[in-house]
Amino acid sequence: MNNPLRWMALVLLDELQLPDIDELMDYTGQQFADMPPLVKAGSTDNLLTFSVGEYTAAITLVAKPVPWSQLEGPCATAWYWPTAADSLMDHQAHLLVTLVDEGSQAIEKSTLLTRLVTACVATTSSCGVFWGPGRLVHPTQAFVEQAVQLTDEDLPLFLWVDFRVERVENGTHRLYTTGLEALGFTELEIAEFPGKPQALLEYAYNIAHYQVTQSKPINEGDTLGLTDELQVVAYRRGSMFDEELEVIALEFQSAEE
């Protein structure tokens, strides 16, 4: 599916400020030793362009806030950041950080974009991040903390993927993801879970992280053991929101079944 927000992120600013390219180079060199160096290609008062290894990237300073219509929904559903709306409501400008999609691995591009955004956050007066592929907002400190710990075995999926947990009428909870498709995997949905929402979130995160880090897609009928007592069976079917969109529907059952 074509996602117009793929490989784009916004850094929300308290004041109008384009990062300094030398500061970006210093920060990425110190924090991300395995990252190719930034090579400046061009600059104006509002734009930096550069290459990073085989990629082309750009940072554009936009002298106005992000339209609230684009942020209101993500702020309202940011369960991990209860003060998101208050924190972002009065931002003055933003940076548009983009990475040209050159057809290589999605995880590699997500990693690079994350690191570029982190460098922008660290070298400007910023108050939040909007992650385009997952349509998520993040507080700057939490974004940086997770980004600097990123490894191939420990990916920051909470930065990239929206794991949305909602209570349903019968008192159980459901979960669905947004952002796995951008990483090259099928979105997950759990229509009903009788346990605690935190347990549901942890199970879904672990399943998503396993398939992404191991590059093992979940197939129809696969059974995944979660605990000694609990397992989940995967089915490929239409989304509970859009029958034409195929998702992986996960159903929990006793391991004895």
C-alpha positions in Angstrom: 0.0 0.0 0.0 1.3 3.4 -0.9 1.8 5.6 2.2 2.4 9.3 1.4 3.9 9.8 4.8 6.5 7.1 4.5 10.1 8.1 5.3 8.9 11.5 6.6 9.0 12.9 10.1 8.2 16.3 11.6 10.2 17.8 14.4 8.0 20.4 16.2 9.9 23.5 17.3 9.5 26.1 20.0 11.3 28.6 17.9 12.3 29.1 14.3 15.6 27.2 13.9 17.3 25.2 11.2 19.9 22.8 12.6 23.5 23.5 11.9 25.0 20.9 9.6 28.3 20.8 11.6 26.4 20.1 14.8 24.4 17.4 13.1 27.6 15.8 11.9 29.1 15.9 15.3 26.1 14.5 17.0 25.6 11.6 14.6 29.3 10.8 14.7 29.3 10.6 18.5 26.0 8.8 19.1 25.8 6.5 16.1 29.2 5.0 15.4 27.9 2.6 12.7 26.1 5.3 10.8 27.6 6.6 7.5 28.8 10.2 7.8 26.6 13.1 6.6 28.0 14.7 3.4 26.5 18.1 2.7 25.1 18.6 -0.7 23.5 22.1 -0.4 21.9 24.6 1.9 19.8 27.7 2.0 18.3 29.6 4.9 15.5 27.0 5.1 16.9 23.9 3.7 19.7 21.4 4.2 20.3 18.6 1.7 22.9 15.9 2.2 23.8 12.3 1.4 24.1 9.6 4.0 25.7 6.5 2.5 23.6 5.6 -0.4 20.7 7.7 0.7 19.7 11.3 0.0 18.1 13.3 2.9 16.7 16.8 3.4 15.7 18.9 6.4 13.3 21.7 5.6 12.5 24.5 8.0 8.8 25.4 7.8 8.0 28.8 9.4 4.6 27.8 10.8 3.1 25.2 13.0 1.9 21.8 11.8 -1.8 22.1 11.2 -3.6 21.0 14.3 -5.9 18.8 12.3 -2.9 16.6 11.5 -1.8 16.4 15.2 -5.1 16.3 17.1 -5.9 12.6 16.4 -2.4 11.3 17.2 -2.3 13.4 20.4 -5.7 12.1 21.5 -4.6 8.5 21.1 -1.1 8.8 22.5 -1.8 6.8 25.7 1.9 6.8 26.5 2.0 10.7 26.5 -1.1 12.0 28.3 0.0 15.7 28.0 0.8 15.5 24.2 -1.9 18.0 23.2 -0.8 20.5 25.8 2.9 20.1 25.0 2.4 20.5 21.2 -0.4 23.0 21.0 1.8 26.1 21.0 4.7 25.1 18.9 5.9 27.8 16.5 7.4 26.0 13.5 8.6 22.6 12.4 11.3 20.7 10.5 10.3 18.4 7.7 12.8 15.5 7.7 12.6 13.4 4.6 14.5 10.4 3.2 14.4 9.6 -0.5 13.0 6.0 -0.9 15.6 4.3 -3.0 14.1 0.9 -2.8 16.3 -0.7 -0.1 15.4 -2.3 3.2 12.6 -0.6 5.2 14.2 -1.3 8.5 17.4 0.3 7.3 15.5 3.4 6.2 13.5 3.6 9.4 16.7 3.4 11.4 18.4 6.1 9.4 15.4 8.4 9.6 15.1 7.8 13.3 18.7 8.8 13.8 18.4 11.9 11.6 15.3 13.0 13.6 17.2 12.4 16.8 20.0 14.6 15.7 17.5 17.3 14.8 15.9 17.1 18.2 19.2 17.2 20.0 20.4 20.3 18.1 17.3 22.5 18.2 14.7 23.8 20.6 12.1 21.1 19.9 9.0 20.0 21.8 7.9 16.8 20.0 8.1 14.5 17.0 5.5 13.3 14.5 6.5 10.0 13.0 4.9 9.9 9.5 4.8 6.1 8.7 3.0 5.3 12.0 1.2 8.6 12.4 2.5 8.9 16.0 3.6 11.7 18.2 6.4 11.4 20.7 8.0 13.5 23.4 11.5 14.5 22.5 13.3 12.9 25.5 11.6 9.6 25.1 12.3 9.6 21.4 16.0 10.2 21.9 16.3 7.7 24.7 14.9 4.9 22.6 16.7 5.9 19.4 20.2 5.9 20.9 19.6 2.3 22.2 18.5 1.0 18.8 20.3 -2.1 17.6 19.4 -4.7 15.0 18.2 -7.0 17.8 16.4 -4.3 19.7 14.3 -2.1 17.4 12.3 0.8 18.8 8.9 -0.4 17.5 7.1 1.9 19.9 8.6 4.8 17.9 7.6 3.4 14.6 4.3 1.5 15.1 1.1 2.6 16.8 -0.1 -0.3 19.0 -3.7 1.0 19.6 -5.5 -0.6 22.5 -9.2 0.1 22.9 -11.9 -1.1 25.3 -14.9 -2.7 23.7 -18.5 -2.9 24.8 -18.3 -6.3 26.4 -15.5 -5.2 28.8 -12.7 -6.9 26.9 -10.0 -5.0 24.8 -9.0 -5.0 21.2 -5.7 -4.0 19.5 -4.7 -3.0 16.0 -1.4 -1.6 14.6 -0.5 1.1 12.2 3.1 1.3 10.9 4.0 -2.4 10.3 3.1 -2.1 6.7 5.7 0.6 6.2 8.3 -1.8 7.5 7.2 -4.4 5.0 5.0 -6.5 7.2 1.2 -7.0 7.6 -0.6 -5.1 10.3 -1.8 -7.0 13.3 -5.3 -7.0 14.8 -6.7 -8.6 17.9 -10.5 -8.3 18.1 -11.0 -9.5 21.6 -8.7 -10.1 24.6 -10.2 -10.8 28.1 -7.0 -10.0 30.1 -5.4 -6.8 31.1 -4.6 -4.2 28.4 -1.0 -4.0 29.4 -0.6 -7.8 28.8 -2.3 -7.4 25.4 0.1 -4.7 24.5 3.1 -6.7 25.5 2.0 -9.8 23.6 1.4 -7.8 20.4 4.6 -6.0 20.7 6.6 -9.2 21.2 4.9 -10.8 18.2 5.5 -7.8 16.0 9.2 -7.5 17.2 9.8 -11.2 16.5 8.6 -11.1 12.9 10.4 -7.8 12.1 13.8 -8.7 13.7 13.7 -12.3 12.4 12.2 -11.3 9.0 9.7 -14.1 9.4 6.2 -13.2 8.2 3.3 -14.8 10.1 1.3 -17.1 7.9 -2.2 -18.5 7.9 -2.7 -21.0 10.7 0.6 -20.3 12.4 0.5 -21.0 16.2 2.7 -18.9 18.4 3.4 -19.9 22.0 3.3 -16.9 24.4 3.5 -18.6 27.8 3.2 -22.2 29.1 -0.6 -21.6 29.3 -1.3 -19.3 26.4 -0.9 -19.4 22.7 -2.1 -17.4 19.7 -3.3 -18.6 16.3 -2.9 -16.3 13.2 -5.4 -15.9 10.4 -5.1 -13.8 7.3 -8.4 -12.0 6.8 -10.0 -8.6 6.1 -9.5 -5.9 8.7 -12.3 -5.3 11.2 -12.3 -1.7 9.9 -11.9 -2.4 6.1 -12.6 -5.9 4.6 -10.5 -5.1 1.6 -7.4 -4.6 3.7 -5.7 -7.9 4.7 -4.4 -8.1 8.2 -3.1 -10.8 10.5 -5.9 -11.5 13.0 -4.6 -13.1 16.2 -6.9 -15.2 18.4 -5.8 -16.3 21.8 -6.4 -19.8 23.2 -5.2 -22.1 25.9 -2.0 -23.8 25.1 -3.7 -27.1 25.8 -6.0 -26.6 22.8 
